[in-house]
Amino acid sequence: MSTITLSDILDDIQAAEQGLRRFERRYWVSSDHFYDLYSKGFLDDGENLEDFSEWAGHYKLRQKRMAALEGVK
C-alpha cells in the first residue's frame, strides 16, 4: 500500500477543482447544489449521464482529498 503525500493531495484537489469549474460553467450550477441533486437522484440520467458521473467523481475526489488535507494539519 502506497502512502499519499501532501503534494499528491494538493495536486488532486487542484485537478478536481478544475473539473468542477468546467462543469459549473457548462451547466450554470454550483457543484455543491449539483451533487445534492445528483445524490438524491433528481437529475437527468439520459443524455447527460456521462457528464454527471464525471462531475460527481470530481466532487467526491475533492471531498476525500479535503478530508485528507484536514488530517495532515
N, C-alpha and C positions, 0 to 999 in steps of 0.2 A: 504494500500500500504506500503510495507516494504522499508526501506532505505538501500542502498548498502553501505557497509563500505569500507574503504581503503584496509583492509585486504582481503575482498571479491574480489575487483578489482584486486589486485596483484595475488591472487590465480587463478582467471580466466585467467589472462594474462599468468601465468606460465603453466597452463593446455593447453591453446590454442597453446602456443609456442611448447610444447612437441608434440602435434598432428601435427602441421605444419612440424616440423623436421622429423617426421616419414614419412610423405608423400613426403617430399623433397628428402629423402634418397631413397624411393621406386621408384620414378619417375624421379629423377635426374633433377629437375627443381625448381627454386625458387618459393616460394608461391606468391610473387608479380606477377611474369610472368604467373604462372598458373591462378591466379584469373583474370588477364586481359583477357586471352584467354577464360576462362570459362564464364566470364560475357558477352563476345561477342558471345558466342555460337559456338566457333571454336573447341571444344573438343568432343571426342567420348562420346556419350550418351548411349552406349550399355553396354558392359561388365564392364566398369569402373564407371558406373553411381553412385553406392553406395559410392565408394571411393571419387569420385569427389564431391559429395554432402556433405560428411562429411568434406572433406578438405575445401570446401568453407565455411562451418559452422564455423570451427576453425578460418578461416581467418576473417570472419565477426565479430566473438566474440572478437578477438584480436583488431580489428579496433575500435569496440564500447567501449571496456574497456580502450584502449589507449586514446580515446577522453574523457572518464570519468576521467581518471587519470590527463589529462591536466586541466580539470575543478577543480580538487582538489588543484592544485598549486596556 
